[in-house]
Amino acid sequence: MKRILLVFLIGVALLLAVGGLFYTHVGIRHVLSHNASDWASFGEYFGGVAGTLLAVISSLLLVYTVYIQNEQLSNAQHQMLKRDLLAHVTKADDEIGHWLGRQIALPSLSGATVEFGDVVWGLLEPKQVDPKEFQRAVVRLHVLTCLYCEALALYRDNIDPYFIFKYHRQKAESLLKFLTTHQVLLGPMAGPSLKFCQMGLDGQHES
């Protein structure tokens, strides 16, 4: 709005300048004419010059309007992308949170269970839980963490490398550290996939 007002004021100033130049070169030493033909000549001059200036100003306003519309469209697309990628990150985070809440049996106590997350975050030692269930939980966590890191890399590259990304990155790196420690329980491709996850978090996949 301010830019449009500025263009309008420039147009008015140009119109006044046209009239002032005409008066300076033609009528500054003369009284105002009462002859209709003199005013007709002035009208032709003013209309020709001012019309051209107004046409230029109209073109500039049209170009500016198109620019504003393109900028608004770009902002709308960016907001849509931001919303979709954030939803992708949130979904991956929720799936990991749900899986960390999975119950794992304690072999030492019949029927007793603990949350898998207690082992991941170091509250319990892996040897305290059932080995087979622990391995299955680790394999599934590996898959979810890879998806999580991919979502974070997309968010960082397209939206924001700070704030939300920083929080999720710390969580992802903790999961990668846990998975690397128990890499022997995963398949032969676990090493490259974990390395690729770390590269995605570090932005090294861009190089």
Protein Blocks (a to p, Z undefined) as FASTA:
>chain_A
ZZmmmmmmmmmmmmmmmmmmmmmmmmmmpccdfbfklmmmmmmmmmmmmmmmmmmmmmmm
mmmmmmmmmmmmmmmmmmmmmmmmmmmmmmmmmmmmmmmmpccddfkbghiacdfklmmn
opacfklpcfklmmmmmmmmmmmmmmmmmmmmmmmmmmomghjlmmmmmmmmmmmmmmmm
mmmmmcfklmmmmmmmmmmmnopmmZZ
